[in-house]
Structure formats: C-alpha cells, structure tokens
Amino acid sequence: MESMTINDRLKNLRVENGFTQSELAEKLQIGQTTVSAYEKSHDPNIYSLIAYADFFECSLDYLVGREKAPLPYALSPQERELIQAFRALKPQAKAYALESLKLLRSHLD
C-alpha cells in the first residue's frame, strides 16, 4: 500500500475540514494557486508546514508522514467551534456554560 504524500495530507486536511482552496488560502494568507500547488506536487517550505500544522492543530510529524493520524486527540470542526465560542465568553459566562454542559451530560447518561 502506497503511503500518503505531504501533498495528499494537506489536501485531506483541507477537505475533511470543509474548506475550499480559496477559503484556506485566505485563512493562511497565501494565494489559492499556492494551496493548489502544495496539494498537487510542490512541497511546502517549513514555514508553510508550520502554518498548516497550527491551523489544523496537527503535528508536523503527521504532515511529513511520520505519524499516521493528525493527533490522537484531534478535534472535529464542531468541537473547535465550541472551544472558540467558549474562549470568547466572559469568566462568569464560562462558569455558566460549564455547569450547563454538566447538567446536560447528566441527563443523557
């Protein structure tokens, strides 16, 4: 079985997270043609790999093929959205949100 290339991994991360090449390019502040080249055959430089790893919250080892999964604790887009929303709350609202989640979880168990 052929292993995935860096290019394959970059494309998979983009697709799995629901971004078009243009949307990802905007987020990473690079050109859409650069994203396309990285996904086809051009190997990104270390700074671009770091930007991808930071944005997708994965390791550089995953991107270069030293790990099979992005991270054992990789977050789904929905989980990332929840964390971002939580971080934007004021401390009192965070405490309320945590208590609400605990109450919701206790009713589902």
HUSULCOR-V528503 format. One record per residue. OMEGA is omega in radians with two decimals (NA if undefined). Layout:
omega = [OMEGA & OMEGA]
//
This chain:
omega = [-3.11 & 3.14 & -3.14 & 3.07 & 3.03 & -3.10 & 3.11 & -3.11 & 3.13 & 3.13 & 3.14 & 3.12 & 3.14 & -3.09 & -3.13 & -3.14 & 2.99 & 3.12 & 2.93 & 3.09 & -3.13 & 3.13 & 3.13 & 3.12 & 3.12 & -3.14 & -3.10 & -3.12 & 3.04 & -3.13 & 3.09 & 3.12 & 3.08 & 3.09 & 3.14 & -3.14 & 3.11 & -3.10 & -3.10 & -3.03 & -3.07 & 3.11 & -3.13 & 3.06 & -3.06 & -3.12 & 3.09 & 3.09 & 3.11 & 3.13 & 3.09 & -3.11 & 3.12 & -3.08 & -3.10 & 3.11 & 3.08 & -3.11 & 3.01 & 3.10 & 3.09 & -3.08 & -3.11 & 3.02 & 3.11 & 3.05 & -3.09 & -3.13 & -3.14 & 3.04 & 3.12 & -3.12 & -3.12 & -3.10 & 3.04 & 3.07 & 3.13 & 3.12 & 3.10 & 3.11 & 3.12 & 3.13 & 3.12 & 3.12 & 3.13 & -3.13 & -3.12 & -3.11 & 3.01 & -3.06 & -3.12 & 3.11 & 3.09 & 3.14 & 3.12 & -3.14 & 3.12 & 3.12 & 3.11 & 3.12 & 3.11 & 3.12 & 3.11 & 3.13 & -3.14 & 3.11 & -3.12 & -3.13 & NA]
//
